[in-house]
């Protein structure tokens, strides 16, 4: 009876193995193989879970090749990471099985869990107590291994061992064929991908486009993301951050800012290794840490939870152009090398274009400055004003123009400080170069230093290219610092240093740049009061206050109001196509009596509006702001009607070049007989010297 049962069991196993053998022939992929093991092999051996592993190309690590979709360890959060992680061969379990010719049985309860691999711990936690491992024979030197688990001890008896021995060759052949086919398909996919990537990257012209192309490629083919690209600067030593994925470092921004913004060189530990290697390298973080005195990058990578970091030199031909780092535990080094070769060429082309664009930017800045200067010259072909107050300004301008002395223009808003600054520059030896203007009030405190002194590429987050500062742009010319009283104290310190030493450092730069710049500063603030209140540095004030010029407000230049008004009328006639020729006596009196808190600028805008609204050749109504309730009159009515009439007639006579009678005479324009006009000229004591 016992012999009959043994024969029946033997027949059952043989039938199972025959069925298994027949089905193994039809295996084409991993899913087929797993299905055969789970359904066919399970008929012969009562295991509860299975796992097949594969060695890497150099037989240093192994990882999962087949995993059971219904295995109980899948319920653990660490499962996915456990089956995707490479493990060192010498772990006290895998290496024992690999050195044995036959299957090796393990009592899982006798294994020290503290030193066991994660996959082992998960299966043990799920209830497995016995394990059998067979390193499968084959031409590829026992690359694959089969691991069977059981929740009970004694499951894997001599019969089970014999069964595994009988099917080992077929399992090895099937697994090797699947691996070979996958490698062929992968190589074809990689070639196709690299070809497509080459075509895509050939169209890249900017860093932003390059970043998108690289990110898409890495995510699609390598399931990783770019950590950082650094490029070698023109000095051949400095490695500057060029592209990076900031989202990777959100949890370690403190360390990232320190490492990314510091100056790195080609001789530094990791960078020197990467640049010297012809192939991508793998940095084993644990190994580097064991060496001691590891660079700060090790602590950074460790905080990111990484075991390995991949890096490759970027080079065109034999010329190194930079380095590329990837945060991943496992990458295809051959494919990585192909990607980096194409990225290197793209970066070289983009950097060449950036240099061209930098020169273009400089030309555009100069062009903008030139347009502004031309526009200003067009608007103010001459400074209008002949009163004693302006004569004093002209005198001071003539004294300082030829020198290189610093000028401080003081006066209320709208008094024409920029116009005076341009006039001084245009009368100076520096007039062949453009005057550069900086409005200190229009720049945020965080940007004013960069605007004045420039910055290097990578000097701070967002500094994606080198910027030339206004000081460098104004070298051998004049820099007009408008609204200097609004400059933050921190920027005042750096401005003072540049004024004293006549040299600067761009933000993020390591070398000084000599500059020869003449400073003209302007403000509507009382700088002495600002110094007393601690809002303006006294040392900077004394440095700027070498040659102060105070511009008078328009209310103190009554004789210049009407000439200025006519000047603006002529200009807006040209701009709008109107033919306004002058002002009525009432409008002249209103212009003369108004306080002009906005000074010349307010007059300019008021005349423009009046010309646009006027439908006659003479402006008979002016739209002056009305005083608020309770507000005092702007100025006392200091002029008599006779004085206003006299001034108006003089202006009309000037306009008609002294002609009184006739079709083109002043009398006709004033709509009075010529005899009446002669009488008024005599009565008001107007001489030819007044209008010629």
C-alpha positions as CSV (number, residue, x, y, z in Angstrom):
1,X,0.0,0.0,0.0
2,X,2.8,2.4,0.9
3,X,4.7,1.6,-2.3
4,X,1.5,2.3,-4.2
5,X,1.1,5.7,-2.6
6,X,4.8,6.5,-3.3
7,X,4.3,5.6,-6.9
8,X,1.2,7.7,-7.2
9,X,3.0,10.7,-5.6
10,X,5.9,10.2,-7.9
11,X,3.6,10.0,-10.9
12,X,1.8,13.2,-9.8
13,X,5.1,15.0,-9.5
14,X,6.3,13.8,-12.9
15,X,3.0,14.9,-14.4
16,X,3.4,18.3,-12.8
17,X,7.0,18.6,-14.0
18,X,6.1,17.4,-17.5
19,X,3.3,20.0,-17.7
20,X,5.7,22.6,-16.3
21,X,8.3,21.7,-18.9
22,X,5.8,22.0,-21.7
23,X,4.5,25.3,-20.5
24,X,8.1,26.6,-20.0
25,X,8.7,26.3,-23.7
26,X,6.0,28.8,-24.4
27,X,7.2,31.5,-21.9
28,X,7.9,34.8,-23.6
29,X,8.1,37.4,-20.8
30,X,8.2,37.8,-17.0
31,X,4.5,37.5,-16.6
32,X,4.4,34.2,-18.4
33,X,7.2,32.8,-16.3
34,X,5.7,34.0,-13.0
35,X,2.4,32.4,-14.0
36,X,4.1,29.1,-14.8
37,X,5.9,29.1,-11.5
38,X,2.8,30.0,-9.4
39,X,0.5,27.5,-11.1
40,X,2.7,24.7,-12.4
41,X,5.5,24.5,-9.8
42,X,3.0,25.0,-7.0
43,X,1.4,21.7,-8.0
44,X,4.7,19.9,-7.1
45,X,5.9,22.0,-4.2
46,X,3.5,23.6,-1.6
47,X,5.2,27.1,-1.3
48,X,3.4,30.2,-0.1
49,X,5.4,32.9,-2.0
50,X,8.1,33.1,-4.6
51,X,10.8,35.6,-5.7
52,X,13.3,35.5,-8.5
53,X,16.4,37.8,-8.4
54,X,18.9,38.9,-11.0
55,X,22.6,40.0,-10.6
56,X,23.9,43.3,-12.0
57,X,26.4,43.2,-14.9
58,X,29.4,43.1,-12.6
59,X,27.8,40.7,-10.0
60,X,28.2,43.2,-7.2
61,X,24.5,43.6,-6.4
62,X,21.2,41.8,-7.0
63,X,17.6,42.9,-7.1
64,X,14.1,41.5,-7.7
65,X,13.4,40.0,-11.2
66,X,10.0,38.4,-10.6
67,X,7.7,39.1,-7.7
68,X,4.5,37.4,-6.7
69,X,1.5,39.8,-7.2
70,X,-0.5,38.0,-4.5
71,X,2.3,37.8,-1.9
72,X,1.4,38.9,1.6
73,X,4.4,41.3,2.0
74,X,2.7,43.6,-0.6
75,X,0.6,44.9,2.2
76,X,3.6,46.6,3.8
77,X,4.4,50.2,2.9
78,X,8.1,49.4,2.4
79,X,7.4,46.6,-0.1
80,X,7.7,48.6,-3.4
81,X,11.0,50.1,-2.3
82,X,12.2,46.7,-1.1
83,X,11.7,45.0,-4.4
84,X,13.3,47.9,-6.4
85,X,16.4,48.3,-4.3
86,X,19.7,46.7,-5.3
87,X,21.2,44.6,-2.5
88,X,24.9,43.8,-2.0
89,X,25.7,40.1,-2.9
90,X,27.6,39.6,0.3
91,X,24.7,39.8,2.7
92,X,25.1,36.5,4.4
93,X,22.1,34.9,2.6
94,X,22.5,35.4,-1.1
95,X,26.2,34.8,-1.2
96,X,25.8,31.5,0.7
97,X,23.2,30.3,-1.9
98,X,25.3,31.5,-4.8
99,X,28.3,29.5,-3.7
100,X,26.3,26.2,-3.5
101,X,25.7,23.9,-6.4
102,X,22.3,22.8,-5.0
103,X,19.4,24.5,-3.4
104,X,20.0,25.9,0.1
105,X,17.5,25.7,2.9
106,X,17.2,28.5,5.5
107,X,15.4,28.4,8.8
108,X,14.2,32.0,8.7
109,X,13.8,32.1,12.5
110,X,17.5,31.5,12.9
111,X,18.5,34.5,10.8
112,X,19.6,37.7,12.6
113,X,16.9,40.2,11.4
114,X,19.1,43.2,12.3
115,X,21.5,42.3,9.5
116,X,19.0,40.7,7.0
117,X,18.0,42.4,3.8
118,X,14.7,44.2,3.7
119,X,12.9,41.7,1.4
120,X,13.7,39.0,3.9
121,X,12.4,41.0,6.8
122,X,9.1,41.7,5.0
123,X,8.5,38.0,4.2
124,X,9.3,37.0,7.7
125,X,7.0,39.7,9.1
126,X,4.2,38.3,6.7
127,X,4.6,34.9,8.3
128,X,7.2,33.0,6.2
129,X,9.4,30.7,8.4
130,X,11.3,28.6,5.8
131,X,13.1,29.6,2.6
132,X,14.8,27.7,-0.2
133,X,17.2,29.5,-2.6
134,X,18.6,28.0,-5.8
135,X,21.2,29.9,-7.9
136,X,20.1,28.9,-11.4
137,X,22.9,27.5,-13.7
138,X,23.4,28.9,-17.2
139,X,25.8,30.6,-19.6
140,X,25.5,33.9,-17.8
141,X,27.2,32.5,-14.7
142,X,24.3,31.8,-12.3
143,X,22.8,35.3,-12.8
144,X,19.3,34.4,-11.7
145,X,18.2,32.8,-8.5
146,X,14.8,31.4,-7.4
147,X,13.6,31.9,-3.9
148,X,10.6,30.0,-2.4
149,X,9.0,30.8,0.9
150,X,6.8,28.7,3.2
151,X,4.9,29.7,6.3
152,X,5.7,26.3,7.8
153,X,9.0,24.5,8.5
154,X,9.6,21.2,6.9
155,X,7.9,22.1,3.6
156,X,11.1,21.9,1.5
157,X,12.1,18.3,2.0
158,X,14.4,16.2,-0.2
159,X,11.6,15.8,-2.8
160,X,11.2,19.5,-3.1
161,X,15.0,19.9,-3.5
162,X,15.0,17.2,-6.1
163,X,12.2,18.9,-8.0
164,X,14.0,22.2,-8.0
165,X,17.2,20.5,-9.3
166,X,15.3,19.0,-12.2
167,X,13.7,22.2,-13.4
168,X,16.6,24.6,-12.6
169,X,18.0,24.5,-16.2
170,X,14.7,25.2,-17.8
171,X,14.0,28.0,-15.3
172,X,17.5,29.4,-16.0
173,X,17.0,29.2,-19.8
174,X,13.6,30.9,-19.6
175,X,14.9,33.7,-17.4
176,X,18.0,34.2,-19.5
177,X,15.9,34.4,-22.7
178,X,13.6,36.9,-21.1
179,X,16.5,39.0,-19.9
180,X,18.2,38.8,-23.4
181,X,15.0,39.8,-25.2
182,X,14.4,42.7,-22.8
183,X,18.0,43.9,-23.3
184,X,17.5,43.8,-27.1
185,X,14.2,45.6,-26.8
186,X,15.7,48.1,-24.4
187,X,18.7,48.8,-26.6
188,X,16.4,49.4,-29.6
189,X,14.2,51.6,-27.4
190,X,17.3,53.5,-26.2
191,X,18.5,54.0,-29.7
192,X,15.1,55.3,-30.8
193,X,14.9,57.5,-27.8
194,X,18.4,59.0,-28.3
195,X,17.5,59.6,-31.9
196,X,14.4,61.4,-30.9
197,X,16.1,63.3,-28.1
198,X,18.8,64.3,-30.6
199,X,16.2,65.8,-32.9
200,X,14.4,67.5,-30.1
201,X,17.5,69.0,-28.5
202,X,18.8,70.2,-31.9
203,X,15.9,72.7,-31.8
204,X,16.7,74.0,-28.3
205,X,17.8,77.6,-28.3
206,X,17.4,78.6,-24.6
207,X,18.1,77.3,-21.2
208,X,14.4,77.1,-20.4
209,X,13.8,74.9,-23.5
210,X,16.8,72.7,-22.5
211,X,15.5,72.2,-19.0
212,X,12.2,71.0,-20.3
213,X,13.9,68.6,-22.8
214,X,16.2,67.2,-20.2
215,X,13.5,66.8,-17.6
216,X,11.2,65.0,-20.0
217,X,14.0,62.7,-21.2
218,X,15.1,61.7,-17.7
219,X,11.6,61.1,-16.5
220,X,10.6,59.1,-19.5
221,X,13.5,56.8,-19.9
222,X,15.4,56.8,-16.6
223,X,12.6,57.6,-14.2
224,X,14.8,60.1,-12.5
225,X,15.2,63.9,-12.4
226,X,18.0,66.3,-12.9
227,X,19.8,67.4,-9.7
228,X,22.2,70.0,-11.1
229,X,24.3,70.9,-14.1
230,X,27.3,73.1,-13.4
231,X,29.3,74.7,-16.3
232,X,32.9,75.7,-16.4
233,X,33.4,79.4,-16.7
234,X,35.8,81.2,-19.0
235,X,38.5,81.1,-16.3
236,X,38.7,77.3,-16.7
237,X,38.4,76.8,-12.9
238,X,35.0,77.9,-11.6
239,X,32.0,75.6,-11.9
240,X,28.8,77.7,-11.8
241,X,25.3,76.3,-11.3
242,X,23.5,76.3,-14.7
243,X,20.3,74.2,-14.4
244,X,18.7,72.4,-11.5
245,X,15.3,71.0,-10.3
246,X,14.6,73.1,-7.2
247,X,11.6,70.9,-6.3
248,X,14.0,68.1,-5.4
249,X,15.4,70.1,-2.6
250,X,12.3,71.6,-0.9
251,X,13.1,69.7,2.3
252,X,16.7,70.7,2.5
253,X,16.7,74.3,1.1
254,X,19.1,75.5,3.8
255,X,21.9,73.1,2.7
256,X,21.0,73.5,-1.0
257,X,21.4,77.3,-0.9
258,X,24.8,77.0,0.8
259,X,26.1,74.4,-1.7
260,X,24.6,75.9,-4.8
261,X,25.6,79.4,-4.2
262,X,29.2,78.7,-3.1
263,X,32.0,78.9,-5.6
264,X,33.0,75.4,-6.8
265,X,36.2,74.6,-8.7
266,X,37.2,71.9,-11.1
267,X,39.8,70.7,-8.6
268,X,37.3,69.9,-5.8
269,X,37.0,66.3,-4.7
270,X,33.8,65.0,-6.5
271,X,34.1,67.4,-9.5
272,X,37.7,66.4,-10.2
273,X,36.6,62.7,-10.1
274,X,33.7,63.3,-12.5
275,X,35.7,65.5,-15.0
276,X,38.6,63.0,-15.0
277,X,36.4,60.0,-15.9
278,X,35.5,59.0,-19.4
279,X,32.4,57.2,-18.1
280,X,29.6,58.3,-15.8
281,X,30.5,57.5,-12.2
282,X,28.5,56.2,-9.2
283,X,29.1,57.8,-5.8
284,X,28.4,55.3,-3.0
285,X,27.3,57.7,-0.2
286,X,27.8,55.1,2.6
287,X,31.3,54.3,1.3
288,X,32.3,58.0,1.1
289,X,31.0,58.5,4.6
290,X,33.1,55.6,5.9
291,X,36.2,57.3,4.4
292,X,35.8,60.2,6.8
293,X,36.4,63.9,6.0
294,X,33.7,63.6,3.4
295,X,32.6,66.8,1.6
296,X,29.5,68.7,2.7
297,X,27.7,67.1,-0.3
298,X,27.6,63.7,1.5
299,X,25.5,65.1,4.4
300,X,23.3,66.9,1.8
301,X,22.7,63.7,-0.2
302,X,22.2,61.6,2.9
303,X,19.5,64.0,4.1
304,X,17.7,63.4,0.8
305,X,17.6,59.6,1.7
306,X,19.9,58.5,-1.1
307,X,22.3,55.6,-1.3
308,X,24.0,56.5,-4.6
309,X,24.5,59.6,-6.7
310,X,25.2,59.4,-10.4
311,X,27.4,62.0,-12.1
312,X,28.9,62.5,-15.6
313,X,31.2,65.0,-17.2
314,X,29.8,67.1,-19.9
315,X,32.3,67.5,-22.7
316,X,32.5,68.4,-26.4
317,X,35.3,66.4,-28.0
318,X,38.0,66.4,-25.5
319,X,37.0,69.7,-23.9
320,X,35.2,69.6,-20.5
321,X,32.3,72.0,-20.4
322,X,30.7,71.0,-17.1
323,X,29.3,68.3,-14.8
324,X,25.8,66.8,-14.5
325,X,24.5,65.1,-11.3
326,X,21.5,62.9,-10.8
327,X,19.8,61.8,-7.6
328,X,18.9,58.2,-8.1
329,X,19.9,54.8,-6.6
330,X,20.2,53.1,-10.0
331,X,20.6,54.3,-13.5
332,X,21.6,52.9,-17.0
333,X,25.1,54.3,-17.3
334,X,25.3,53.6,-21.0
335,X,22.2,55.5,-21.8
336,X,23.2,58.3,-19.4
337,X,26.5,58.7,-21.3
338,X,24.6,59.0,-24.6
339,X,22.2,61.7,-23.1
340,X,25.1,63.6,-21.6
341,X,27.0,63.7,-24.9
342,X,24.0,65.4,-26.6
343,X,23.3,67.7,-23.7
344,X,27.0,68.9,-23.7
345,X,26.6,70.1,-27.3
346,X,23.3,71.8,-26.6
347,X,24.8,73.6,-23.6
348,X,27.8,74.8,-25.6
349,X,25.6,76.2,-28.3
350,X,23.3,77.9,-25.8
351,X,26.2,79.5,-23.9
352,X,27.6,80.7,-27.2
353,X,24.2,82.2,-28.0
354,X,24.1,83.7,-24.5
355,X,27.3,85.6,-25.1
356,X,25.8,86.9,-28.4
357,X,22.7,87.9,-26.5
358,X,24.8,89.6,-23.8
359,X,26.4,91.8,-26.4
360,X,23.0,92.4,-27.9
361,X,21.6,93.4,-24.5
362,X,24.4,95.9,-24.1
363,X,23.7,97.4,-27.4
364,X,20.0,97.5,-26.6
365,X,20.7,99.3,-23.3
366,X,22.8,101.8,-25.1
367,X,20.2,102.2,-27.7
368,X,17.5,102.8,-25.1
369,X,19.7,105.4,-23.4
370,X,20.3,107.1,-26.8
371,X,16.6,107.2,-27.6
372,X,15.9,108.7,-24.2
373,X,18.6,111.3,-24.8
374,X,17.4,112.1,-28.3
375,X,13.8,112.4,-26.9
376,X,15.0,114.7,-24.2
377,X,16.9,116.8,-26.6
378,X,13.9,117.0,-28.8
379,X,11.7,118.0,-25.9
380,X,14.1,120.6,-24.6
381,X,16.1,122.0,-27.4
382,X,17.2,124.7,-24.9
383,X,16.6,125.4,-21.2
384,X,13.8,128.0,-21.1
385,X,14.4,130.7,-18.5
386,X,16.1,134.1,-18.4
387,X,15.4,135.3,-14.9
388,X,18.1,136.0,-12.3
389,X,17.4,132.7,-10.5
390,X,18.1,130.7,-13.7
391,X,21.0,132.9,-14.6
392,X,22.7,131.9,-11.3
393,X,22.0,128.2,-12.2
394,X,23.6,128.7,-15.7
395,X,26.6,130.3,-14.1
396,X,27.2,127.4,-11.7
397,X,26.7,124.9,-14.6
398,X,29.3,126.7,-16.7
399,X,31.8,126.5,-13.8
400,X,31.4,122.7,-13.1
401,X,30.7,121.3,-16.6
402,X,34.3,120.9,-17.7
403,X,35.4,119.3,-14.5
404,X,34.9,115.7,-13.3
405,X,33.5,116.9,-10.0
406,X,30.4,115.3,-8.4
407,X,27.3,117.5,-8.7
408,X,24.3,117.5,-6.4
409,X,21.2,118.9,-7.9
410,X,18.7,120.1,-5.2
411,X,15.1,121.3,-5.8
412,X,11.5,120.5,-5.6
413,X,9.8,117.9,-7.8
414,X,9.4,119.0,-11.4
415,X,12.0,121.7,-11.4
416,X,14.0,120.1,-14.2
417,X,16.9,118.4,-12.4
418,X,17.3,115.7,-15.1
419,X,17.4,118.4,-17.8
420,X,20.1,120.3,-16.0
421,X,22.0,117.0,-15.4
422,X,22.0,116.3,-19.2
423,X,23.0,119.8,-20.0
424,X,26.0,119.5,-17.6
425,X,27.0,116.2,-19.2
426,X,26.6,117.5,-22.8
427,X,28.9,120.4,-22.0
428,X,31.5,118.1,-20.4
429,X,34.4,116.2,-21.9
430,X,32.4,113.0,-21.4
431,X,29.6,114.1,-23.8
432,X,30.7,111.6,-26.5
433,X,29.3,108.8,-24.4
434,X,25.7,108.4,-23.2
435,X,24.7,109.6,-19.8
436,X,23.2,106.7,-17.8
437,X,20.3,107.3,-15.6
438,X,19.2,105.3,-12.5
439,X,16.0,106.2,-10.7
440,X,16.7,105.1,-7.1
441,X,13.1,105.6,-6.0
442,X,11.8,103.2,-8.7
443,X,13.9,100.2,-7.7
444,X,13.1,97.8,-4.9
445,X,15.8,97.6,-2.2
446,X,16.6,94.0,-3.1
447,X,17.4,94.9,-6.7
448,X,19.2,98.3,-6.5
449,X,22.6,96.7,-5.8
450,X,22.3,94.4,-8.8
451,X,21.1,97.4,-11.0
452,X,24.0,99.5,-10.0
453,X,26.9,97.0,-9.8
454,X,25.6,94.0,-11.8
455,X,25.8,90.4,-10.9
456,X,27.4,87.2,-12.1
457,X,25.4,84.3,-13.5
458,X,24.4,82.0,-10.6
459,X,25.2,84.7,-8.0
460,X,21.8,84.1,-6.4
461,X,18.6,82.1,-7.1
462,X,17.2,83.5,-10.3
463,X,20.4,85.0,-11.5
464,X,20.4,83.0,-14.7
465,X,22.8,85.2,-16.7
466,X,25.4,87.8,-16.1
467,X,24.1,91.3,-15.8
468,X,26.1,94.5,-16.5
469,X,25.5,97.1,-13.9
470,X,24.8,100.8,-14.6
471,X,28.2,101.8,-13.1
472,X,30.0,99.7,-15.7
473,X,27.7,100.9,-18.5
474,X,28.6,104.5,-17.5
475,X,32.3,103.9,-17.5
476,X,34.1,107.0,-18.9
477,X,30.7,108.8,-18.9
478,X,28.2,110.2,-16.4
479,X,25.9,108.4,-14.1
480,X,22.8,110.3,-13.1
481,X,21.5,109.1,-9.7
482,X,18.0,110.5,-9.6
483,X,16.1,110.5,-6.3
484,X,19.3,109.7,-4.4
485,X,17.5,110.5,-1.1
486,X,15.4,107.4,-1.6
487,X,18.3,105.0,-1.7
488,X,18.3,102.4,1.2
489,X,21.1,102.7,3.8
490,X,22.6,99.3,2.9
491,X,23.0,100.4,-0.8
492,X,24.4,103.7,0.4
493,X,27.3,101.9,2.0
494,X,28.2,100.1,-1.2
495,X,27.8,103.2,-3.3
496,X,30.1,105.1,-1.0
497,X,32.8,102.4,-1.3
498,X,32.6,102.5,-5.1
499,X,32.8,106.3,-5.1
500,X,35.9,106.2,-2.9
501,X,37.8,103.3,-4.4
502,X,36.6,103.8,-8.0
503,X,36.2,100.0,-8.4
504,X,33.4,97.5,-7.8
505,X,32.6,93.8,-7.6
506,X,29.6,92.4,-9.3
507,X,27.4,90.4,-7.0
508,X,28.8,86.9,-6.9
509,X,32.0,88.0,-8.6
510,X,35.5,87.4,-7.3
511,X,37.3,90.1,-9.3
512,X,37.2,93.9,-9.1
513,X,36.2,96.1,-12.0
514,X,37.8,99.5,-12.3
515,X,35.4,102.3,-13.3
516,X,35.8,105.9,-14.2
517,X,32.4,107.5,-13.7
518,X,31.3,111.1,-13.0
519,X,28.3,111.2,-10.6
520,X,25.5,113.7,-10.8
521,X,22.9,113.1,-8.1
522,X,19.5,114.7,-7.6
523,X,16.9,114.8,-4.9
524,X,13.9,116.8,-3.7
525,X,14.7,115.9,-0.1
526,X,16.5,118.0,2.4
527,X,19.5,115.7,2.8
528,X,20.9,117.6,5.8
529,X,17.6,116.8,7.6
530,X,17.8,113.2,6.4
531,X,21.3,112.9,7.8
532,X,20.1,114.3,11.2
533,X,17.2,111.8,11.2
534,X,19.5,108.9,10.4
535,X,18.0,108.1,7.0
536,X,21.0,109.2,5.0
537,X,24.6,108.5,5.7
538,X,26.6,111.6,6.5
539,X,29.8,110.4,4.8
540,X,27.9,109.8,1.5
541,X,26.2,113.2,1.8
542,X,29.6,114.9,2.1
543,X,30.9,112.8,-0.8
544,X,28.0,113.9,-3.0
545,X,27.7,117.5,-1.8
546,X,30.9,118.6,-3.6
547,X,29.2,121.1,-5.9
548,X,25.5,121.6,-5.0
549,X,23.2,123.5,-7.4
550,X,19.8,124.5,-6.1
551,X,17.1,124.8,-8.8
552,X,14.5,127.5,-8.0
553,X,10.8,126.6,-7.9
554,X,8.6,127.9,-10.7
555,X,6.7,130.3,-8.3
556,X,10.0,132.2,-7.9
557,X,10.5,132.4,-11.7
558,X,7.4,134.5,-12.6
559,X,9.1,136.0,-15.7
560,X,9.7,132.5,-17.1
561,X,6.2,131.2,-16.8
562,X,4.9,132.7,-20.0
563,X,7.9,131.8,-22.1
564,X,7.7,128.2,-20.8
565,X,4.0,128.1,-21.6
566,X,4.6,129.3,-25.2
567,X,7.4,126.7,-25.5
568,X,5.1,123.9,-24.5
569,X,2.3,125.2,-26.8
570,X,4.7,125.1,-29.8
571,X,5.7,121.5,-29.0
572,X,2.2,120.2,-28.6
573,X,1.1,122.0,-31.7
574,X,3.6,119.9,-33.6
575,X,2.5,116.7,-31.7
576,X,-1.2,117.2,-32.1
577,X,-1.5,119.2,-35.3
578,X,-3.2,122.1,-33.5
579,X,-2.5,125.8,-34.4
580,X,-2.7,127.5,-31.0
581,X,-0.9,130.8,-31.1
582,X,-1.1,132.2,-27.6
583,X,-3.2,132.9,-24.5
584,X,-5.9,135.4,-23.5
585,X,-5.0,138.1,-20.9
586,X,-7.1,136.3,-18.3
587,X,-5.3,133.0,-18.8
588,X,-2.0,134.8,-18.6
589,X,-2.9,136.4,-15.3
590,X,-4.1,132.9,-14.0
591,X,-0.8,131.4,-15.0
592,X,1.1,134.1,-13.4
593,X,-0.8,134.0,-10.1
594,X,-0.9,130.2,-9.6
595,X,1.6,128.7,-7.1
596,X,2.7,125.8,-9.3
597,X,3.4,123.2,-6.6
598,X,4.4,120.7,-9.3
599,X,6.7,123.3,-10.9
600,X,7.6,123.1,-14.6
601,X,6.3,119.5,-14.9
602,X,2.9,120.6,-13.7
603,X,2.9,123.5,-16.2
604,X,3.9,121.2,-19.0
605,X,1.1,118.8,-18.4
606,X,-1.5,121.6,-17.8
607,X,-0.5,123.2,-21.2
608,X,-0.8,119.9,-23.0
609,X,-4.3,119.3,-21.6
610,X,-5.3,122.9,-22.4
611,X,-4.1,122.6,-26.0
612,X,-6.0,119.4,-26.5
613,X,-9.2,120.8,-25.1
614,X,-8.9,124.2,-26.9
615,X,-10.9,124.7,-30.1
616,X,-9.6,128.3,-30.8
617,X,-6.3,129.6,-31.9
618,X,-6.0,131.4,-28.5
619,X,-6.3,129.5,-25.2
620,X,-9.1,131.3,-23.4
621,X,-9.5,128.9,-20.6
622,X,-7.0,127.1,-18.4
623,X,-7.9,124.3,-16.1
624,X,-6.0,125.0,-13.0
625,X,-6.5,122.8,-9.9
626,X,-9.0,124.3,-7.5
627,X,-7.9,125.0,-3.9
628,X,-9.5,122.6,-1.4
629,X,-12.0,124.1,1.1
630,X,-10.3,125.9,3.8
631,X,-7.1,126.1,1.8
632,X,-5.4,129.5,1.5
633,X,-4.9,131.1,-1.9
634,X,-1.9,129.7,-3.7
635,X,-0.2,133.1,-3.9
636,X,-1.3,136.7,-3.4
637,X,-2.4,138.5,-6.6
638,X,0.9,140.4,-6.7
639,X,0.6,141.6,-10.3
640,X,-1.7,144.4,-11.5
641,X,-3.7,144.0,-14.6
642,X,-1.4,146.6,-16.3
643,X,1.6,144.4,-15.5
644,X,0.0,141.3,-16.9
645,X,-1.2,143.2,-20.0
646,X,2.3,144.5,-20.6
647,X,3.9,141.1,-20.3
648,X,1.3,139.6,-22.7
649,X,1.8,142.3,-25.3
650,X,5.6,141.8,-25.2
651,X,5.1,138.0,-25.8
652,X,2.8,138.7,-28.7
653,X,5.2,141.2,-30.2
654,X,8.0,138.6,-29.9
655,X,5.9,136.0,-31.6
656,X,5.2,138.4,-34.5
657,X,8.8,139.6,-34.6
658,X,7.7,143.2,-33.8
659,X,5.3,143.5,-36.7
660,X,2.2,145.6,-35.4
661,X,0.1,146.3,-38.5
662,X,-1.0,144.3,-41.4
663,X,-2.4,140.8,-42.0
664,X,0.3,139.1,-40.1
665,X,0.6,141.7,-37.4
666,X,0.2,141.6,-33.6
667,X,-2.8,144.0,-33.7
668,X,-4.8,141.7,-35.9
669,X,-4.0,138.7,-33.6
670,X,-5.0,140.8,-30.5
671,X,-8.2,141.8,-32.4
672,X,-7.6,145.6,-31.8
673,X,-6.8,148.5,-34.2
674,X,-3.1,149.0,-34.8
675,X,-3.5,152.6,-33.4
676,X,-4.8,151.2,-30.1
677,X,-1.9,148.8,-29.9
678,X,0.6,151.7,-30.5
679,X,-1.1,153.7,-27.7
680,X,-0.8,150.7,-25.3
681,X,2.9,150.2,-26.2
682,X,3.5,153.9,-25.4
683,X,1.4,153.8,-22.3
684,X,3.0,150.6,-20.9
685,X,6.5,151.9,-21.7
686,X,7.3,148.9,-24.0
687,X,10.5,149.4,-26.0
688,X,11.9,147.5,-28.9
689,X,14.5,146.0,-26.6
690,X,11.7,144.2,-24.7
691,X,10.7,142.2,-27.8
692,X,13.7,142.1,-30.0
